[in-house]
Amino acid sequence: MDRNKWWVVIELKRDRASDKVVGQLQRYVGYVRSQYAAGRARVRGMIIARKIESALTASIRGNVTFPVKLYRHDARFEANIRPVPFSVR
């Protein structure tokens, strides 16, 4: 929740954000609205990606009914996956 009491749904993409991200964001926003304040929650979205595709902006303009801001990042993500000693019996 931000300082203005809006719920903020953040979709972070490692690389590019295509128009498919809009559907993901809409589902997450719908969930937040349904679970908090019986659908009256004020919700906005943020999409953060390395590359913002033009199809994404077109899809947002045509389909989204809540505020959305787009941001580019220049972070480099590297996966170094190692097992963690843990087991469930």
C-alpha positions in Angstrom: 0.0 0.0 0.0 1.4 3.4 -0.9 1.3 6.6 1.2 -2.1 7.5 -0.4 -3.7 4.3 0.7 -3.7 2.7 -2.7 -2.8 -1.0 -3.1 0.1 -1.4 -5.5 0.5 -4.5 -7.7 4.0 -4.8 -9.1 4.8 -7.0 -12.1 8.6 -7.3 -12.4 10.0 -8.9 -15.5 13.6 -9.9 -15.8 13.8 -9.0 -19.5 11.0 -7.8 -21.7 7.4 -7.0 -21.0 5.0 -8.0 -23.8 1.2 -7.5 -24.0 0.7 -10.8 -22.1 1.8 -9.0 -19.0 -1.5 -7.0 -19.0 -3.5 -10.2 -18.4 -1.2 -11.1 -15.5 -1.5 -7.7 -14.0 -5.3 -7.7 -14.4 -5.6 -11.0 -12.6 -3.5 -9.8 -9.7 -5.4 -6.5 -9.4 -8.7 -8.5 -9.5 -7.5 -10.7 -6.7 -6.5 -7.7 -4.5 -9.8 -6.0 -5.2 -11.8 -9.1 -4.3 -9.9 -9.9 -1.1 -9.6 -6.3 0.3 -12.5 -3.9 0.9 -15.0 -6.0 -1.0 -14.0 -4.8 -4.4 -13.8 -1.1 -3.3 -10.0 -1.1 -2.9 -8.1 1.5 -4.8 -5.5 -0.4 -6.8 -2.8 0.7 -9.2 -0.3 -1.3 -11.2 3.4 -1.0 -12.0 5.2 -3.0 -14.7 9.0 -3.0 -14.4 11.0 -4.5 -17.2 14.2 -4.2 -19.1 12.4 -3.6 -22.4 8.8 -2.3 -22.8 7.3 -3.5 -26.1 5.0 -1.3 -28.0 2.3 -4.0 -28.0 2.3 -3.7 -24.2 1.4 0.0 -24.2 -1.3 -0.5 -26.8 -2.8 -3.3 -24.8 -2.8 -1.2 -21.6 -4.6 1.6 -23.4 -7.3 -0.7 -24.8 -7.9 -3.0 -21.8 -7.0 -1.6 -18.4 -9.4 0.2 -16.1 -6.9 1.1 -13.4 -3.9 3.3 -13.3 -0.7 1.7 -14.6 2.9 3.1 -14.7 5.7 1.6 -16.7 9.3 1.6 -15.6 12.5 0.3 -17.3 15.3 -1.3 -15.2 18.9 -1.9 -16.1 19.5 -4.7 -13.6 21.3 -7.8 -14.5 19.9 -11.0 -12.9 22.1 -14.1 -12.7 20.8 -17.4 -11.4 23.3 -19.4 -9.3 21.1 -22.2 -8.0 22.4 -24.4 -5.3 20.6 -27.0 -3.2 19.6 -26.0 0.4 19.7 -28.7 3.0 16.1 -29.2 3.8 13.7 -32.1 3.8 10.1 -32.9 4.7 9.4 -36.4 6.0 
